[in-house]
Amino acid sequence: MKISVIGLGKLGTPLAVVLASKGHDVVGVDVNPDFVRLLASGKSPVEEPGIQKLIDENRGRISATADLEAAVLKTEVTFVIVPTPSDHQGGFSNKYVLSAVTAIGQALRKKRDYHVVNVTSTVMPGSTGGEIRRALETASGREVGATCGLCYNPEFVALGSVMRDMLYPDMILVGESDARAGGVLEEIYKTVCEKNPPVKRMNWMNAEITKISVNTYVTTRISYANMLSDICERLPGADVDVVTAALGADSRIGKKYLKGALGYGGPCFPRDNVAFSHLARTLGARPDLAEATDRLNRYQIERLAAAASRLLEGGSKVGILGLSYKPETAVIEESQGVALAARLSESRREVYVHDPMALSAAMAVLGDKVVPMRSAEECVKAVDVLVITTAWPQYAEIPAQVFARPQARLQILDCWRILSRERLAGVADLHFLGAAAPEPAGRQIRAVQSS
Ligand SMILES: NC(=O)c1ccc[n+]([C@@H]2O[C@H](COP(=O)([O-])OP(=O)(O)OC[C@H]3O[C@@H](n4cnc5c(N)ncnc54)[C@H](O)[C@@H]3O)[C@@H](O)[C@H]2O)c1
């Protein structure tokens, strides 16, 4: 199929590349000329594992242009994946979607063929059937459901595994104007997805509610696990990992997203509960659960900063390993590592930071408040207290002797429990968030909590 993708950002470029890898002819469009130039020359404008290889293998089926009209005219389906930033009330603004859809509609006036417009950007319930539909019909002079289709088809992907998540999704969600439009998307996804996932087809409103519900349900679990972790830390003998492993064995609960650790971050999760509670309030429904999830998430940085500060005991040097909001990405939005670095530097600590991918993005925000370190090993060696805030696999591989000190032992706060107590026994004092350290290996997390 011939497909145009409007917006070549963190989601749009991977989608364009995955579609091309499955035999579709794809033209990408962006208002950012650098992104267009890069993709047109066979280079990925965004970082994502596996993306450059897939571009190299499918160069003949991927093109890029700043000319949205030309892209729409030579394709049958257009995916819209532009930003939908949070507005001042907590909902999402559709301004970029409306601008793109209006331009698509104007282009559609110049062709006769049936065309499907597919909004992939996350939008608030009521948007697709409301202002997006109006913008498309007004600009195109066409009736949605007759000579063009309009779908809402959000992706459920995580940065760092976007390509894999697109190829192996749990389900495909399609909000459709009519059966023909939804059928076009279902056919595309049959060619894209590896394991024949269920395609949930429904009206726009249900799809919009489903998208925001998936994210807020997952974050509710994360906040639940973090609340449990906070409780476990305060009860001698308790270990959140032991508790959640048993909880997750109950088939009504399940294991995923039940690890008590740090607050959730990134460009999607934190804003979704805010939008969900805004939606509930606007409708006169109770927003309590979404608000509590968000409140608990904001509290996690207080908890982390307090635990790190207690270990610091005045004036000593602290290292932070992990600045991206999760492994395998350079994105630092709402990252706990960056937030912790900012807080500790404000309290006049010497803060040393490292991240395999996100160092330059983080330094642009943190400036000269912190010292960037070229390697994790250098960071470990420079400090008295080390906090592991992102579970990068390479941090688990740091040799035990790197942590060793001739005098006062290195204090490590391992928020994701990636280091092995056995390996570091007698070398450093390892503290886990959510659990007491075993006797007699150094100070316990109880001491961190209660000093
Ligand atoms: N990144 C994620 O993990 C993720 C996951 C699920 C949903 N989403 C949703 O997908 C949407 C896009 O997110 P993203 O992370 O890819 O954003 P992004 O900011 O990385 O990329 C958006 C791109 O759209 C371009 N753009 C803006 N207006 C345009 C226009 N009129 N024409 C052409 N290009 C235009 C921008 O220049 C930018 O390159 C958002 O609604 C987001 O909520 C993102």
PDBQT file of the ligand as one rigid body, heavy atoms in Angstrom, charges set to zero:
ROOT
HETATM    1  N1  LIG A 501       6.732   8.733  22.015  1.00  0.00    +0.000 N 
HETATM    2  C1  LIG A 501       5.954   7.803  22.529  1.00  0.00    +0.000 C 
HETATM    3  O1  LIG A 501       6.421   6.888  23.233  1.00  0.00    +0.000 OA
HETATM    4  C2  LIG A 501       4.478   7.786  22.256  1.00  0.00    +0.000 A 
HETATM    5  C3  LIG A 501       3.755   6.649  22.598  1.00  0.00    +0.000 A 
HETATM    6  C4  LIG A 501       2.377   6.629  22.356  1.00  0.00    +0.000 A 
HETATM    7  C5  LIG A 501       1.791   7.762  21.824  1.00  0.00    +0.000 A 
HETATM    8  N2  LIG A 501       2.526   8.863  21.500  1.00  0.00    +0.000 N 
HETATM    9  C6  LIG A 501       1.842  10.009  20.921  1.00  0.00    +0.000 C 
HETATM   10  O2  LIG A 501       2.290  10.171  19.581  1.00  0.00    +0.000 OA
HETATM   11  C7  LIG A 501       2.269  11.557  19.235  1.00  0.00    +0.000 C 
HETATM   12  C8  LIG A 501       3.625  11.939  18.698  1.00  0.00    +0.000 C 
HETATM   13  O3  LIG A 501       4.580  11.683  19.709  1.00  0.00    +0.000 OA
HETATM   14  P1  LIG A 501       6.136  11.671  19.408  1.00  0.00    +0.000 P 
HETATM   15  O4  LIG A 501       6.765  11.225  20.673  1.00  0.00    +0.000 OA
HETATM   16  O5  LIG A 501       6.433  10.969  18.150  1.00  0.00    +0.000 OA
HETATM   17  O6  LIG A 501       6.381  13.237  19.214  1.00  0.00    +0.000 OA
HETATM   18  P2  LIG A 501       7.692  13.963  18.656  1.00  0.00    +0.000 P 
HETATM   19  O7  LIG A 501       7.658  15.325  19.213  1.00  0.00    +0.000 OA
HETATM   20  O8  LIG A 501       8.890  13.101  18.886  1.00  0.00    +0.000 OA
HETATM   21  O9  LIG A 501       7.463  14.023  17.075  1.00  0.00    +0.000 OA
HETATM   22  C9  LIG A 501       6.443  14.740  16.457  1.00  0.00    +0.000 C 
HETATM   23  C10 LIG A 501       6.935  15.234  15.110  1.00  0.00    +0.000 C 
HETATM   24  O10 LIG A 501       5.842  15.873  14.444  1.00  0.00    +0.000 OA
HETATM   25  C11 LIG A 501       6.362  16.972  13.701  1.00  0.00    +0.000 C 
HETATM   26  N3  LIG A 501       5.260  17.867  13.346  1.00  0.00    +0.000 N 
HETATM   27  C12 LIG A 501       4.576  18.705  14.128  1.00  0.00    +0.000 A 
HETATM   28  N4  LIG A 501       3.602  19.318  13.436  1.00  0.00    +0.000 NA
HETATM   29  C13 LIG A 501       3.677  18.856  12.170  1.00  0.00    +0.000 A 
HETATM   30  C14 LIG A 501       2.952  19.096  10.969  1.00  0.00    +0.000 A 
HETATM   31  N5  LIG A 501       1.917  19.954  10.951  1.00  0.00    +0.000 N 
HETATM   32  N6  LIG A 501       3.323  18.454   9.853  1.00  0.00    +0.000 NA
HETATM   33  C15 LIG A 501       4.365  17.593   9.873  1.00  0.00    +0.000 A 
HETATM   34  N7  LIG A 501       5.082  17.317  10.963  1.00  0.00    +0.000 NA
HETATM   35  C16 LIG A 501       4.746  17.941  12.104  1.00  0.00    +0.000 A 
HETATM   36  C17 LIG A 501       7.406  17.541  14.620  1.00  0.00    +0.000 C 
HETATM   37  O11 LIG A 501       8.338  18.343  13.914  1.00  0.00    +0.000 OA
HETATM   38  C18 LIG A 501       8.046  16.267  15.194  1.00  0.00    +0.000 C 
HETATM   39  O12 LIG A 501       9.153  15.834  14.445  1.00  0.00    +0.000 OA
HETATM   40  C19 LIG A 501       1.842  12.309  20.490  1.00  0.00    +0.000 C 
HETATM   41  O13 LIG A 501       0.468  12.520  20.470  1.00  0.00    +0.000 OA
HETATM   42  C20 LIG A 501       2.174  11.320  21.587  1.00  0.00    +0.000 C 
HETATM   43  O14 LIG A 501       1.367  11.518  22.721  1.00  0.00    +0.000 OA
HETATM   44  C21 LIG A 501       3.873   8.892  21.697  1.00  0.00    +0.000 A 
ENDROOT
TORSDOF 0
